[in-house]
Each structure stands twice: as C-alpha cells, then as structure tokens.
Amino acid sequence: MEGRDPARARREPAQVQAEIERTQRRLAAAIDGITDRTNPRNVARRGFDRVRDVGGHLAEEARVLVSGGGAVRGESHEIEPPEGTVRLRGDGEVVTTYTARGPLPTEVLILGAGVGLVVVIGVVALVRRRARRG
C-alpha cells in the first residue's frame, strides 16, 4: 500500500457516522436560526422595536427642543457590541450628543404643534377605523 494518498485513507464507519451527525446538528442549528430570523412574528417585533427606538429618539429630540433653550443634534454614532456577539442589521445601540442653542422662533413652535396635532388626529382616525372593522 505504499504511495497511497492519505486523503483517501479508509475511515472507520463510526468516524463517518460521527461526522455525519455533527454536520446534521450544524445544519439543523443553521436552519433553526434562519427560521427564527424569518418568522413573521419575529420580523414584525424587530421592526416594531426599531420604530419604537427611532420614535423614542425623535420624541426625546422634540422634548429637548421644546423645553427651554432648545438643542441641536450634534453627532450620532452606533456603539459596537462586545466581541463575539451576533448582531442582526439594525440591532445596534445609537448614542446621540446635543449642543445647546438659543430659543426657537414662535413660527417653528406653532408649526411643530400643528404637525403634532395632525399626527394625533391621524392616529385616532386609524384606531377608530380598525375598531369599526373588528
């Protein structure tokens, strides 16, 4: 058997079976991960979480602007997760810094209040429409 390729060496059936089982476990874990990520309920939850986070940031910015003095967003950057962490797109944490500025003009405040009122009326109309359908 001299000159035989070691890559083609005969393997024991138990070794082959163990390798097949390891591969099956890896494939099952990968399929479970894909199923979890593509589950409509999980996709909707992640989307809702992103919208809630963005809404929270916008609400905080509006609160800072309306409460005396006003502020301008200076810089936003995403915090890197710890090494070895698996992260889905959009799951990062964002830190925003603000700088102070003078009070807002009355026109801007009136415009902001008008936009807020339109949004509230739209949400109320949407809720009432869904309540009638249900």
PLY file of the C-alpha trace (Angstrom):
ply
format ascii 1.0
element vertex 134
property float x
property float y
property float z
element edge 133
property int vertex1
property int vertex2
end_header
0.00 0.00 0.00
2.88 2.33 -0.46
2.23 5.55 -2.34
-1.40 5.60 -1.26
-2.98 9.07 -0.89
-3.59 9.75 2.85
-6.66 11.84 1.97
-8.26 8.67 0.59
-7.35 6.61 3.62
-10.12 4.32 4.81
-12.11 5.66 7.71
-13.91 3.67 10.28
-17.72 3.57 9.93
-18.05 5.06 13.43
-15.94 8.06 12.38
-18.05 8.60 9.26
-21.26 8.31 11.32
-19.97 10.81 13.91
-19.04 13.28 11.15
-22.48 12.91 9.56
-24.18 13.55 12.91
-22.04 16.67 13.55
-22.92 18.00 10.10
-26.61 17.29 10.69
-26.52 19.18 14.01
-24.80 22.18 12.37
-27.35 22.20 9.54
-30.26 21.90 11.98
-28.91 24.82 14.04
-28.47 26.92 10.88
-32.00 26.12 9.70
-33.40 26.94 13.15
-31.58 30.28 13.07
-32.91 31.10 9.60
-36.42 30.07 10.62
-36.24 32.26 13.71
-34.97 35.27 11.76
-37.60 34.91 9.03
-40.56 34.16 11.29
-43.12 36.91 10.52
-43.81 37.50 14.21
-40.09 37.99 14.94
-39.60 40.19 11.87
-42.56 42.33 12.95
-41.24 42.52 16.53
-37.79 43.65 15.35
-39.40 46.22 13.03
-41.62 47.49 15.84
-38.60 47.71 18.16
-36.70 49.75 15.56
-39.68 52.07 15.02
-40.13 52.44 18.79
-36.43 53.26 19.22
-36.49 55.83 16.41
-39.73 57.27 17.79
-38.16 57.47 21.23
-35.17 59.34 19.82
-37.44 61.72 17.92
-39.63 62.28 20.98
-36.54 62.98 23.08
-35.25 65.45 20.48
-38.65 67.17 20.37
-38.76 67.34 24.17
-35.30 68.88 24.30
-36.20 71.39 21.59
-39.48 72.43 23.21
-38.18 72.62 26.76
-36.35 75.91 27.23
-33.28 76.80 25.28
-33.51 74.15 22.60
-30.72 71.95 21.38
-29.34 70.72 18.10
-28.24 67.16 17.50
-24.51 67.26 17.07
-23.45 63.72 16.37
-24.89 60.23 16.43
-22.86 57.06 16.34
-23.52 53.40 16.90
-21.91 51.59 19.82
-20.03 48.47 18.81
-21.25 45.32 20.60
-18.84 43.15 22.60
-16.60 40.92 20.51
-18.17 37.63 19.57
-21.74 38.98 19.73
-24.05 38.03 16.88
-25.98 41.08 15.76
-28.73 41.47 13.21
-28.85 44.50 10.96
-30.37 47.45 12.80
-29.94 45.97 16.27
-27.22 48.40 17.32
-27.42 50.98 20.09
-27.08 54.61 18.99
-25.65 57.39 21.14
-26.53 60.98 20.25
-24.86 64.15 21.54
-26.58 67.54 21.59
-25.36 71.12 21.66
-27.34 73.99 23.17
-28.66 76.89 21.14
-30.98 79.86 21.62
-34.78 79.67 21.94
-36.82 78.62 18.93
-38.79 81.17 16.94
-42.55 81.24 17.59
-43.27 80.15 14.00
-41.30 76.94 14.47
-43.17 76.14 17.69
-46.56 76.74 16.01
-45.54 74.58 13.04
-44.40 71.81 15.39
-47.66 71.95 17.34
-49.62 71.77 14.06
-47.69 68.76 12.83
-48.17 67.06 16.20
-51.91 67.73 16.07
-52.17 66.28 12.55
-50.30 63.14 13.66
-52.56 62.70 16.71
-55.71 63.12 14.60
-54.38 60.60 12.06
-53.63 58.03 14.77
-57.05 58.49 16.37
-58.76 58.09 12.97
-56.74 54.94 12.26
-57.61 53.41 15.64
-61.31 54.20 15.21
-61.34 52.70 11.71
-59.72 49.49 12.94
-62.17 49.33 15.87
-65.11 49.52 13.45
-63.70 46.70 11.29
-63.01 44.44 14.28
0 1
1 2
2 3
3 4
4 5
5 6
6 7
7 8
8 9
9 10
10 11
11 12
12 13
13 14
14 15
15 16
16 17
17 18
18 19
19 20
20 21
21 22
22 23
23 24
24 25
25 26
26 27
27 28
28 29
29 30
30 31
31 32
32 33
33 34
34 35
35 36
36 37
37 38
38 39
39 40
40 41
41 42
42 43
43 44
44 45
45 46
46 47
47 48
48 49
49 50
50 51
51 52
52 53
53 54
54 55
55 56
56 57
57 58
58 59
59 60
60 61
61 62
62 63
63 64
64 65
65 66
66 67
67 68
68 69
69 70
70 71
71 72
72 73
73 74
74 75
75 76
76 77
77 78
78 79
79 80
80 81
81 82
82 83
83 84
84 85
85 86
86 87
87 88
88 89
89 90
90 91
91 92
92 93
93 94
94 95
95 96
96 97
97 98
98 99
99 100
100 101
101 102
102 103
103 104
104 105
105 106
106 107
107 108
108 109
109 110
110 111
111 112
112 113
113 114
114 115
115 116
116 117
117 118
118 119
119 120
120 121
121 122
122 123
123 124
124 125
125 126
126 127
127 128
128 129
129 130
130 131
131 132
132 133
